[in-house]
Amino acid sequence: MLPSECVECGMRISSLLPVLTTAGFLALTFLVECAPPPPGPVARARGAFERSHCDPAALKGLPLGARLSQWHKTCGSLLVVASSKGLQFLTPPLGTVAHPITQRVSSPRVVGQQLFYFQHAKRQLRSLDLRRGQDTGVATLPVLTESCFQQTNPLDHVYGMEDFSVDPKKGFACLNVVASNANMGSMIFNYRIDLESGQVDERLIQVGGECQAIRRGKQKAACIPEPSQRGAREVVVPLRQRSKGLPGIRSPSGRWVITRDYVLGAQADDYIYSAPLLYDTHRKVIYAIGSKSLLQLDDARLRSKMMRMPAEACILPKKGFGLWLPNGEHLLLQGCGAGGYFLVIDLSRKIPTFRSLKVDELTVY
């Protein structure tokens, strides 16, 4: 059966049929004339990437949507990073797959195949289709006029991941902005953002402290942010209370278990801190986590309450978290080290590698 696109060649083959039965070289002529067209630049880039063993440099010939989809399909998860440098998509070893936006962005949230984020300077919530690469504006937040806020841009007063969430099924995003600081908010505005119309419902939901002299009264919140990333996946049990093994969340291979211990974390002189610990189920060894290496702990001393955490061990604040990336043996820690930066640990290697990432916020695609 002839290819449907070779109509002209089909006419030729009919007229040359008697010759083809006695002269084989004409059959070769037919095959050359009816060969499929050479692959275009996108197809060539896809092929080069598939042969590169997940080298992000091989994706440069693809448009944004195809680049992200190809990596996600072939190589697994990406880190979606927001900072003053813009929006970046990084591999777990921190190679750059795409850097589509160079202006400051904040609060990235991946929901299905959509990425929601704020373009900081314009106070604008935007949506990026991760399959098609289409970036569209959703809504613009109003300027803050209350004197309790030192900055007029609401996005300068978002203090944590728990203050913003997006729910496309319900059709809205929810944001809280706080005057003062995250633990002692003297004035809080709540925003419900309609994802279809772009309408913003702004409500003052808390007034306290010195702000009461400026403005009194409050409203009921229009929505409540539901955090997209929180330590809910983590099991927090002091090592001294465990019975068999180490309770926690296993890595994709099942070899490693991550947990947090608040008793050991309290050695930092604050009850809100916890010590992230790794248990190697193969070697039956417990490790504290340093910024550049794993620090083996003595299990007997842990049980006898004689253990002190190594000085170089990572201690997580209350809002810090630890989670496994969906593919490979990559552990992501937030809040580890000075400045609350992110730490990515590759435990698939014989000697684990440690990479620090100093950005404002990230999520996983």
Buried (B, 14 or more C-beta within 10 A) or exposed (E): EEEEEBEEBBEBBEEBEEEBEEEEEBEEBBEEEBEEEEEEEEEEBBEBBEEBEBEBEBBEBBEBBBBBBBBBEBBBBBBBBBBEBBBBBBBBEBEEBBEBBEEBBBBBBBBEBBBBBBBBEBBBBBBBBBBBBEBEEBBBBEEBEBEBBEEEBBBBBBBBBBBBBBBBEEEBBBBBBBBBEBEEBBBBBBBBBBBEEEEBBBBBBBBBBEBEEEEEEBEEBBBEBEBBBBBEEBEEBBBEEBEEEBBBBEBBEEBBBBBBBBBBBBBBEEEBBBBBBBBBBEEEBBBBBBBEBBBBBEBEEBEEEEBEBEEEBBBBBBBBBBBBBEEBBBBBBBBBBEEBBBBBBBBBEEEBBBBBBEBBBBBBB
